[in-house]
């Protein structure tokens, strides 16, 4: 084969499933690798600081052109790029489109596609369906955080939001806990919560019930996972939170300033959130521009107001590698914030891509036999 010829592998969603994208145990292993690599600084993301969440189109509040979309609930279009080192040594990009009104068209809220590239040449290795990659890596992270931050007595899980992210998160959380006695699931549509209870209780062999309120889901729960979308954030009252609980913020939520101040706060990658702060401050609405999209926006405000010092914010990767200590006792409340890291998408997509190569899955597509101009 000519050295000038470039082919890449196309992987549809069924191809990704066949190649193991839904293997949560393996996804958790890969995500722990990624957090260790971030702690070792063996990764890059976008921007001059190498820590950007991604480049986002900020839709205007009013149309500026005949067909231009306007800002809406969870409407996003962005590109998320990363290099992952270690055994992965690969570049990649996730294209992220999101709109709550997609459901009116029979589509998922978010639609993702991922490309993988050789880090030296930039040649494409693969293009793949990204929705399950994104959901699995997002769900795996609260599972890892639960493993490293839960109290010794943790046995009850509260879930707020019964979408695909909390489906994956619940699987990972249950795998991270020695015993789960009870799972309570709240969703604005109780029917959706009941469906998730029925499906996952059979799959995991754990008792699950759909509850009528956020309060019921939170009270008495040792591990709480919040993954909701739209214009309304779940409001959590301090009095509902059990001593020793860990609250996973995968989506946005309304927590009191006192709860943030009196809890141990752990994040996926604080440098990324600092980059988010820079981006928010350049927006006409300031940090408030991030309130409906960045789970860490309230923490950002506390940081900017100098109420929460950087030394009080811990990276999960540093806990995994032993550079920092997370939970110190079973009585402290822990808030874990996950903003979604492009390096996670790249590492998990690359792992599934390698599985596909070994299994002969996917379709080879030609970029060129020889470049027309070079």
C-alpha positions in Angstrom: 0.0 0.0 0.0 1.3 3.4 -0.9 2.5 5.5 2.1 0.5 8.3 0.7 -2.8 6.4 0.9 -5.0 7.3 3.9 -8.0 5.3 5.0 -10.0 5.6 8.2 -12.5 3.4 10.0 -16.2 4.4 10.2 -18.0 3.0 13.2 -21.8 3.4 13.4 -23.6 3.1 16.7 -24.4 -0.6 16.2 -20.7 -1.1 15.4 -19.7 0.7 18.6 -22.1 -1.5 20.7 -20.6 -4.7 19.1 -17.1 -3.4 19.9 -17.9 -2.9 23.6 -18.8 0.7 24.1 -21.4 -0.4 26.8 -18.8 -2.3 28.9 -18.9 -0.2 32.1 -16.2 -2.1 33.9 -13.7 -1.4 31.1 -14.9 2.2 30.8 -14.3 2.8 34.5 -10.8 1.3 34.1 -10.0 3.6 31.2 -11.5 6.7 33.0 -9.3 6.0 36.0 -6.3 5.9 33.6 -7.3 9.2 32.2 -7.6 10.8 35.7 -4.2 9.5 36.5 -2.8 10.9 33.3 -4.3 14.3 34.0 -2.7 14.2 37.5 0.6 13.4 35.8 0.0 16.2 33.2 0.2 13.8 30.3 -2.7 15.2 28.4 -3.8 18.3 26.4 -7.1 20.0 25.7 -7.9 23.1 23.7 -6.7 26.6 24.2 -3.3 28.2 25.0 -3.5 26.7 28.5 -4.3 23.2 27.3 -7.3 23.0 29.6 -10.4 24.2 27.6 -13.6 22.3 27.8 -14.2 23.2 24.2 -15.0 25.9 21.7 -18.7 26.8 21.8 -21.1 28.7 19.5 -22.9 31.2 21.7 -26.3 31.5 20.1 -27.7 35.1 20.4 -30.9 35.8 22.3 -32.5 37.3 19.2 -32.0 36.3 15.6 -29.2 38.1 13.7 -29.9 36.4 10.4 -32.8 34.8 8.6 -32.0 31.2 9.7 -29.7 31.8 12.7 -30.7 29.7 15.7 -31.3 31.5 19.0 -30.3 30.6 22.5 -32.5 28.0 24.1 -32.7 25.5 26.9 -29.5 23.4 26.7 -28.9 24.5 23.2 -25.2 23.9 22.4 -23.0 23.5 19.4 -19.3 22.9 20.2 -16.1 21.1 19.4 -14.2 19.4 22.2 -10.6 18.4 21.4 -7.9 16.6 23.3 -4.7 14.6 23.3 -4.4 11.7 25.7 -0.9 10.3 26.5 0.1 7.1 28.2 -0.8 3.9 26.4 -3.4 5.9 24.3 -1.1 8.5 22.6 -4.0 9.8 20.4 -5.7 13.0 19.4 -9.4 13.3 19.0 -12.4 15.7 18.7 -16.0 15.3 19.8 -18.6 17.4 17.9 -21.4 18.2 20.3 -24.8 19.4 19.2 -27.6 19.7 21.8 -31.1 21.1 22.0 -33.9 20.2 24.4 -36.5 20.6 21.6 -34.8 17.7 19.7 -37.2 15.3 21.4 -40.0 16.9 19.5 -38.3 15.6 16.3 -37.8 12.1 17.8 -34.1 12.8 18.4 -31.9 12.6 21.5 -31.3 15.9 23.3 -27.6 15.6 22.4 -26.0 14.3 19.2 -22.3 13.5 19.2 -19.8 12.3 16.7 -16.1 11.7 17.4 -13.0 11.7 15.2 -9.7 10.1 16.2 -6.4 11.2 14.6 -2.7 10.3 14.6 -1.0 12.8 17.0 2.1 13.2 14.8 0.6 13.5 11.3 -3.0 14.5 12.0 -4.2 11.7 9.7 -7.7 10.4 10.6 -7.9 7.0 12.3 -11.6 6.8 12.8 -14.9 8.5 12.8 -17.5 7.1 15.1 -20.9 7.6 16.6 -20.4 9.4 19.9 -23.6 9.3 21.9 -22.8 6.1 23.8 -19.2 7.0 24.2 -20.2 10.3 25.8 -22.9 8.8 28.0 -20.7 5.9 29.2 -17.7 8.1 30.1 -19.9 10.7 31.8 -21.6 7.9 33.8 -18.3 6.2 34.7 -16.9 9.3 36.4 -19.4 9.4 39.3 -18.7 5.7 39.8 -15.0 6.4 40.1 -15.7 9.3 42.5 -18.0 7.1 44.5 -15.3 4.5 44.8 -12.8 7.0 46.2 -15.1 9.3 48.1 -18.0 7.4 49.6 -18.4 6.9 53.3 -17.8 3.4 54.7 -21.5 2.9 55.5 -22.9 4.0 52.1 -25.8 1.8 50.9 -28.6 4.1 49.6 -28.5 5.9 46.3 -30.6 8.8 45.2 -31.0 9.7 41.5 -32.3 13.0 40.2 -32.9 12.8 36.5 -33.7 9.5 34.7 -32.0 10.2 31.4 -29.2 8.4 29.7 -26.5 10.0 31.8 -27.9 8.9 35.1 -28.6 5.5 33.6 -24.9 5.0 33.0 -24.0 6.8 36.3 -26.2 4.5 38.3 -24.6 1.4 36.8 -21.1 2.7 37.6 -22.1 3.9 41.1 -23.6 0.5 42.0 -20.5 -1.2 40.8 -18.4 1.0 43.0 -20.4 0.3 46.2 -19.9 -2.9 48.2 -23.6 -3.2 48.9 -26.6 -1.2 47.7 -29.8 -1.7 49.7 -32.0 0.8 47.9 -32.1 3.2 44.9 -34.6 6.0 44.7 -35.1 7.7 41.4 -36.9 11.0 40.7 -37.8 12.4 37.4 -40.2 15.1 36.4 -42.0 12.4 34.4 -42.5 9.7 37.0 -43.2 7.2 34.2 -39.7 7.6 32.9 -38.3 7.0 36.5 -40.5 3.9 36.8 -39.2 2.6 33.4 -35.6 3.1 34.5 -36.3 1.4 37.9 -37.8 -1.6 36.2 -35.0 -2.0 33.6 -32.0 -1.5 35.9 -33.4 -3.4 38.9 -33.6 -6.4 36.7 -30.2 -5.8 35.2 -28.4 -5.1 38.5 -30.5 -7.1 40.9 -31.0 -4.1 43.2 -34.3 -2.8 44.7 -35.2 0.5 43.0 -38.3 2.8 43.5 -39.6 5.8 41.7 -40.2 8.7 44.1 -42.4 11.8 43.8 -40.0 14.6 44.7 -36.4 15.7 44.7 -36.6 15.7 48.5 -37.5 12.0 48.7 -34.6 11.2 46.4 -32.1 13.1 48.5 -33.3 12.4 52.1 -31.4 9.4 53.6 -29.3 8.8 50.5 -25.6 8.2 50.9 -24.8 8.8 47.2 -26.8 11.3 45.2 -26.4 11.8 41.4 -27.9 14.8 39.7 -28.0 14.8 35.9 -30.8 17.0 34.6 -31.2 19.4 31.7 -33.4 22.3 30.7 -34.1 25.7 32.2 -34.9 24.5 35.7 -32.1 23.2 38.1 -33.0 20.8 40.9 -33.1 22.7 44.2 -31.5 20.8 47.2 -32.2 22.0 50.7 -29.4 21.6 53.2 -31.7 19.8 55.7 -32.3 17.0 53.2 -28.7 16.0 52.9 -27.5 13.2 55.1 -24.3 13.6 57.0 -21.5 11.8 55.1 -23.3 11.9 51.8 -21.6 12.5 48.5 -23.4 14.7 45.9 -22.5 14.2 42.3 -23.2 17.2 40.1 -23.1 15.9 36.5 -25.8 18.4 35.7 -26.6 21.7 37.2 -28.3 22.0 40.6 -29.2 24.7 43.1 -27.2 24.1 46.4 -26.8 26.7 49.1 -23.6 28.6 49.6 -23.4 27.2 53.1 -23.4 23.6 51.7 -20.5 24.5 49.4 -18.6 26.2 52.2 -19.1 23.3 54.7 -18.4 20.5 52.3 -15.3 18.9 50.8 -15.4 20.0 47.1 -13.8 17.7 44.5 -13.8 18.4 40.8 -12.8 16.4 37.7 -10.2 19.0 36.5 -10.0 22.4 38.2 -7.8 23.8 35.4 -10.7 23.2 33.0 -13.1 25.1 35.3 -10.6 28.0 35.5 -10.6 28.1 31.8 -14.4 28.1 31.9 -14.3 31.1 34.3 -12.2 33.1 31.7 -14.7 32.2 29.0 -17.7 33.2 31.2 -16.1 36.5 32.2 -15.8 37.5 28.5 -19.5 36.9 28.0 -21.9 39.9 28.3 -23.8 38.0 31.1 -20.6 37.1 33.0 -20.5 33.9 35.0 -24.3 33.8 34.9 -24.0 32.8 31.3 -22.7 29.4 32.5 -25.4 28.7 35.1 -27.5 26.4 32.9 -24.6 24.6 31.3 -21.7 24.4 33.7 -22.3 22.3 36.9 -19.5 24.3 38.6 -20.9 27.8 37.9 -21.9 28.3 41.6 -18.5 27.2 42.7 -16.9 29.6 40.2 -18.8 32.4 41.7 -17.6 31.5 45.2 -14.1 31.3 43.9 -14.3 34.7 42.2 -15.8 36.2 45.4 -12.8 34.7 47.3 -15.1 32.7 49.5 -13.7 29.4 48.3 -9.9 29.2 47.9 -8.3 27.1 45.2 -6.5 25.1 47.9 -10.0 24.0 49.1 -10.8 22.5 45.7 -9.4 19.0 45.0 -8.8 17.2 41.7 -10.2 13.7 41.5 -7.0 12.6 39.6 -4.8 13.8 42.5 -6.8 11.6 44.9 -6.5 8.6 42.7 -2.7 9.1 42.4 -2.3 9.8 46.1 -1.2 13.4 45.7 -4.3 14.7 47.6 -6.7 13.4 50.2 -10.4 13.5 49.6 -12.8 12.3 52.3 -11.3 12.5 55.8 -14.1 11.0 57.8 -17.5 9.4 57.4 -19.4 12.5 58.7 -18.3 15.1 56.1 -20.4 15.9 53.1 -18.6 15.7 49.7 -19.7 17.6 46.6 -18.2 16.2 43.4 -18.5 18.2 40.2 -18.0 16.8 36.8 -17.9 19.2 33.9 -17.2 16.7 31.1 -13.6 16.3 29.8 -12.8 15.8 26.1 -9.8 13.6 27.1 -12.3 11.1 28.5 -14.2 10.9 25.2 -11.0 10.4 23.2 -9.6 7.7 25.5 -12.9 5.7 25.5 -13.5 6.1 21.8 -9.9 5.0 21.1 -10.3 1.9 23.3 -13.5 0.9 21.5 -11.8 1.7 18.1 -9.0 -0.7 18.9 -11.5 -3.4 19.9 -13.2 -2.9 16.5 -9.9 -3.3 14.7 -9.2 -6.6 16.5 -12.8 -7.8 15.8 -12.9 -6.7 12.1 -15.9 -4.3 12.8 -16.6 -1.2 10.9 -16.2 0.2 7.4 -13.0 1.4 5.9 -13.4 4.7 4.1 -10.9 6.2 1.7 -9.6 9.8 2.3 -7.3 9.6 -0.7 -5.1 7.2 -2.6 -2.7 10.1 -3.1 -3.2 13.8 -2.1 -4.3 15.9 -5.2 -2.1 18.7 -3.9 0.8 18.2 -1.5 
